[in-house]
Amino acid sequence: MAKIIFEFDLETELNEVRDFVDGDKWKIALWELDQAFRGTTKYEKSILNHTKATDLEIELAEKYRELIREILEKQNLTL
Protein backbone atom coordinates (compact mmCIF):
# COMPACT_ATOMS: atom_id res chain seq x y z
CA MET A 1 0.00 0.00 0.00
CA ALA A 2 1.39 3.39 -1.00
CA LYS A 3 1.61 6.12 1.61
CA ILE A 4 2.03 9.86 1.43
CA ILE A 5 3.44 11.72 4.40
CA PHE A 6 2.99 15.48 4.75
CA GLU A 7 5.22 17.35 7.15
CA PHE A 8 4.61 20.85 8.52
CA ASP A 9 6.41 23.10 10.97
CA LEU A 10 3.56 24.06 13.31
CA GLU A 11 5.29 27.21 14.50
CA THR A 12 5.67 28.77 11.04
CA GLU A 13 3.08 26.96 8.90
CA LEU A 14 -0.02 26.87 11.09
CA ASN A 15 -2.22 28.47 8.39
CA GLU A 16 -1.03 25.92 5.84
CA VAL A 17 -1.83 23.10 8.26
CA ARG A 18 -5.34 24.47 8.78
CA ASP A 19 -5.87 24.73 4.99
CA PHE A 20 -4.64 21.16 4.56
CA VAL A 21 -6.83 19.75 7.34
CA ASP A 22 -9.94 21.73 6.33
CA GLY A 23 -9.75 21.03 2.59
CA ASP A 24 -12.75 18.71 2.66
CA LYS A 25 -14.80 21.29 4.56
CA TRP A 26 -14.08 23.89 1.87
CA LYS A 27 -15.15 21.43 -0.82
CA ILE A 28 -18.41 20.63 1.00
CA ALA A 29 -19.15 24.33 1.55
CA LEU A 30 -18.61 25.11 -2.13
CA TRP A 31 -20.75 22.12 -3.15
CA GLU A 32 -23.58 23.34 -0.87
CA LEU A 33 -23.37 26.81 -2.44
CA ASP A 34 -23.53 25.27 -5.90
CA GLN A 35 -26.53 23.17 -4.87
CA ALA A 36 -28.34 26.27 -3.60
CA PHE A 37 -27.83 27.89 -7.01
CA ARG A 38 -28.94 24.64 -8.67
CA GLY A 39 -32.19 24.77 -6.69
CA THR A 40 -32.81 28.19 -8.17
CA THR A 41 -32.03 27.20 -11.75
CA LYS A 42 -33.77 23.80 -11.71
CA TYR A 43 -36.71 24.34 -9.38
CA GLU A 44 -37.03 28.14 -9.62
CA LYS A 45 -36.70 28.36 -5.83
CA SER A 46 -35.36 31.62 -4.41
CA ILE A 47 -32.30 31.25 -2.20
CA LEU A 48 -33.33 34.28 -0.17
CA ASN A 49 -36.82 33.33 1.00
CA HIS A 50 -37.68 29.95 -0.58
CA THR A 51 -40.43 31.43 -2.71
CA LYS A 52 -40.55 31.32 -6.51
CA ALA A 53 -37.36 32.80 -7.93
CA THR A 54 -37.50 35.81 -10.21
CA ASP A 55 -36.08 35.64 -13.73
CA LEU A 56 -33.13 37.74 -12.54
CA GLU A 57 -32.40 35.33 -9.67
CA ILE A 58 -32.46 32.39 -12.06
CA GLU A 59 -30.15 34.16 -14.51
CA LEU A 60 -27.71 35.12 -11.75
CA ALA A 61 -27.73 31.61 -10.26
CA GLU A 62 -26.83 30.17 -13.68
CA LYS A 63 -23.99 32.67 -14.04
CA TYR A 64 -22.67 31.98 -10.53
CA ARG A 65 -22.70 28.24 -11.17
CA GLU A 66 -20.73 28.83 -14.38
CA LEU A 67 -18.28 31.03 -12.49
CA ILE A 68 -17.77 28.38 -9.80
CA ARG A 69 -16.96 25.81 -12.48
CA GLU A 70 -14.58 28.17 -14.30
CA ILE A 71 -12.68 28.90 -11.09
CA LEU A 72 -12.48 25.22 -10.20
CA GLU A 73 -11.33 24.32 -13.71
CA LYS A 74 -8.51 26.88 -13.54
CA GLN A 75 -7.35 25.21 -10.31
CA ASN A 76 -7.79 21.72 -11.82
CA LEU A 77 -10.46 20.90 -9.21
CA THR A 78 -13.90 19.32 -9.41
CA LEU A 79 -16.91 19.06 -7.16
FIGUFI-175313 format. One record per residue (C-alpha): x, y, z; residue in one letter. Coordinates in steps of 0.1 Angstrom, whole numbers, plus 5000, padded with zeros to 4 digits. Example, Ala and Ser with C-alpha at 12.3 -4.5 7.8 and 13.67 -1.06 7.14 Angstrom:
2
+------+------+------+-----+
:    X :    Y :    Z : res :
+------+------+------+-----+
: 5123 : 4955 : 5078 :   a :
: 5137 : 4989 : 5071 :   s :
+------+------+------+-----+
END
This chain:
79
+------+------+------+-----+
:    X :    Y :    Z : res :
+------+------+------+-----+
: 5000 : 5000 : 5000 :   m :
: 5014 : 5034 : 4990 :   a :
: 5016 : 5061 : 5016 :   k :
: 5020 : 5099 : 5014 :   i :
: 5034 : 5117 : 5044 :   i :
: 5030 : 5155 : 5047 :   f :
: 5052 : 5173 : 5071 :   e :
: 5046 : 5208 : 5085 :   f :
: 5064 : 5231 : 5110 :   d :
: 5036 : 5241 : 5133 :   l :
: 5053 : 5272 : 5145 :   e :
: 5057 : 5288 : 5110 :   t :
: 5031 : 5270 : 5089 :   e :
: 5000 : 5269 : 5111 :   l :
: 4978 : 5285 : 5084 :   n :
: 4990 : 5259 : 5058 :   e :
: 4982 : 5231 : 5083 :   v :
: 4947 : 5245 : 5088 :   r :
: 4941 : 5247 : 5050 :   d :
: 4954 : 5212 : 5046 :   f :
: 4932 : 5198 : 5073 :   v :
: 4901 : 5217 : 5063 :   d :
: 4903 : 5210 : 5026 :   g :
: 4873 : 5187 : 5027 :   d :
: 4852 : 5213 : 5046 :   k :
: 4859 : 5239 : 5019 :   w :
: 4848 : 5214 : 4992 :   k :
: 4816 : 5206 : 5010 :   i :
: 4808 : 5243 : 5015 :   a :
: 4814 : 5251 : 4979 :   l :
: 4793 : 5221 : 4969 :   w :
: 4764 : 5233 : 4991 :   e :
: 4766 : 5268 : 4976 :   l :
: 4765 : 5253 : 4941 :   d :
: 4735 : 5232 : 4951 :   q :
: 4717 : 5263 : 4964 :   a :
: 4722 : 5279 : 4930 :   f :
: 4711 : 5246 : 4913 :   r :
: 4678 : 5248 : 4933 :   g :
: 4672 : 5282 : 4918 :   t :
: 4680 : 5272 : 4883 :   t :
: 4662 : 5238 : 4883 :   k :
: 4633 : 5243 : 4906 :   y :
: 4630 : 5281 : 4904 :   e :
: 4633 : 5284 : 4942 :   k :
: 4646 : 5316 : 4956 :   s :
: 4677 : 5312 : 4978 :   i :
: 4667 : 5343 : 4998 :   l :
: 4632 : 5333 : 5010 :   n :
: 4623 : 5299 : 4994 :   h :
: 4596 : 5314 : 4973 :   t :
: 4594 : 5313 : 4935 :   k :
: 4626 : 5328 : 4921 :   a :
: 4625 : 5358 : 4898 :   t :
: 4639 : 5356 : 4863 :   d :
: 4669 : 5377 : 4875 :   l :
: 4676 : 5353 : 4903 :   e :
: 4675 : 5324 : 4879 :   i :
: 4699 : 5342 : 4855 :   e :
: 4723 : 5351 : 4882 :   l :
: 4723 : 5316 : 4897 :   a :
: 4732 : 5302 : 4863 :   e :
: 4760 : 5327 : 4860 :   k :
: 4773 : 5320 : 4895 :   y :
: 4773 : 5282 : 4888 :   r :
: 4793 : 5288 : 4856 :   e :
: 4817 : 5310 : 4875 :   l :
: 4822 : 5284 : 4902 :   i :
: 4830 : 5258 : 4875 :   r :
: 4854 : 5282 : 4857 :   e :
: 4873 : 5289 : 4889 :   i :
: 4875 : 5252 : 4898 :   l :
: 4887 : 5243 : 4863 :   e :
: 4915 : 5269 : 4865 :   k :
: 4927 : 5252 : 4897 :   q :
: 4922 : 5217 : 4882 :   n :
: 4895 : 5209 : 4908 :   l :
: 4861 : 5193 : 4906 :   t :
: 4831 : 5191 : 4928 :   l :
+------+------+------+-----+
END
